[in-house]
Amino acid sequence: MKIAVVGTGYVGLVTGACLAKVGHTITCVDIDKNKIARLKKGIIPIYEPGLDKVVKEVIKKNKLSFDISLKNVLSEVQAVFIAVGTPARKDGKADLKYVFDVAKEVGETLAAEASRRRRQDYKVIINKSTVPVGTAKEVTNIIAKYYKGEFAVVSNPEFLKEGYAVDDFMKPDRIVVGTSSKKAKKIMQEIYKPVKGKKVFTEVQSSEMIKYASNAFLTTKISFINEIANLCELVGADVKEVSFGMGLDKRIGKSFLNAGIGYGGSCFPKDTTALNQIAGTKGYDFKLLKAVIEVNSKQRKYVIDKLEQVFGNLKNKRIAVLGLAFKNNTDDVRESASIDIIRMLTGVGARVKAYDPKANDNAKEILNSGVKITNDPYEAIKNSDALVIATEWPEFANLDFDKIKTLLKKPIIIDGRNLLNSVIIKKLGFQYYGIGRA
Ligand code: UGA
C-alpha cells in the first residue's frame, strides 16, 4: 500500500522505515528541508540501533522516499500517518498545534485535489502522535471543514521504546487501532497484516486512552519500586532482591521494577503530566498519578542528599557523572534525570565532569559550559571526589574498577541505577551507595 508518514522524529522515521521493510511503499514527510536532504542520503539524525540499516535498505529498494510537503504526495497514497510532536505546554497540556497543522493541510489538499480531479479516493488518516482523548474527533472536524468527501480518522498509538524501536515495531506485544469505521478497519488490517502481534480494535476514545493509561501504569510501577527502595534502606532490605522476588509473580511481572533515580525521556514525564491535566479538565482528582509524578521528581534529589550526607557541603567538590542519556541505548537527553542531577550539583557549587557513550553532543547543547564533558569515562573520573552512575549503560559495569579506585580522590560510588555488583565493589574497597540497598 502507498502510505505517507508525516514527521520524521523517532516515531515517524521508525514507523515509515519499518512499514517499508514489511513491503509497503512509504513517503516520509517533514517540513525541515535540511533533515529531508540528509535523510535522502540515508543519514539518520538520531541514534537508534538498527534503524540506519533498515532505512538504507528500503531506500535502495525504492520502498522509502522523502518529501518536504504532504501536498506533493497525498493524492498518491491511501493512508497518512500523523507522527508529529506533541510537546508539553507550560500548563502540562499536550500542544496539538503540529497535529492540527497537518489536519488542516490534509483537508485543504484533499479539497483542492477533489475539485481538480472531480473525485477523490477514500483516505484514512492515522494518528500515531500521543494525543488527549477526543483529538481524533477534532482532527476529523478540521479536515471536514475543508473537505466534504469520504475519509476516516483512526487512532493508532505507538508503544516503541527508544533504543529498541525497530524490534518493538517488528515484534510488538500488541497493535492498538481505534476506529468505528469498517472501511478504515479493513485498511488498517491490510497495513499491519505483515506485522506479527495481537491486533486490538477499539473505539477511538479507548485507543487514545490505552496509550496514556499504559505509560501511566509503567511510571506507577517505577515510582512504586522507588518508594519501596527508599523504605528498604530504612528497614535494612535490598530492593534488588525485593523486586526479583516480586517480579516472579506473573500478576506483577519483572519488568519496570528497577529502582533508581527516576524515569525521564520525551514520553513518560510529558504523558503523565498530560494525563493529570486531562483528568483535571474533567474535574477528576487523579491522586495516584499525582503521587507518581511527585515521587519521580523527589527521587532525582537522592544523589545530592547522599553526597551531602557523605561530604557535608558540596561546594568545590569534584563529582564524576557517568551517563547523560535518559536511559541506555539512546543519545536522547530530554528530561534526563542525569541532566537534572548535574544542574543540582552545579547549583550547590560542585564541579562536574561527565561522560556518556552516545549522548555527549546532545548534552553539550543543553548543559552550561562549566560542566566538562569528556570522551573517556576514566578522564571524567580522574581526580574526582566521588563517582555517580546516572544512566544504566551496561558497559559501565564492565569498567576497570581497580583503575577507577586509583583515579578517584576518594573511593566513593553513588550507583543511581543499581548497575554494579555491590558485593564485588565493596570488596574492592569502595564506599558504595545504591538505591534501596541497605
Ligand atoms: C516509553 C514506553 O516504554 C514505550 O512503550 C512508549 O511507547 C514510549 O515511552 C512513548 O510513549 O513514546 P521510552 O521513553 O523510550 O519508552 O523509555 P523506557 O524504556 O520506557 O524508559 C523510560 C524511563 O524509565 C527511563 O528514564 C528509564 O531509565 C526509566 N526506568 C525504566 C526506570 O527507572 N526503571 C525501570 O524499571 C524501567
Boltz pocket constraint, residues with backbone or C-beta under 6 A from the ligand:
constraints:
  - pocket:
      binder: B
      contacts: [[A, 130], [A, 158], [A, 159], [A, 160], [A, 161], [A, 162], [A, 163], [A, 215], [A, 218], [A, 222], [A, 255], [A, 256], [A, 257], [A, 258], [A, 259], [A, 260], [A, 261], [A, 262], [A, 263], [A, 264], [A, 265], [A, 266], [A, 267], [A, 268], [A, 271], [A, 326], [A, 327], [A, 328], [A, 392]]
      max_distance: 6.0
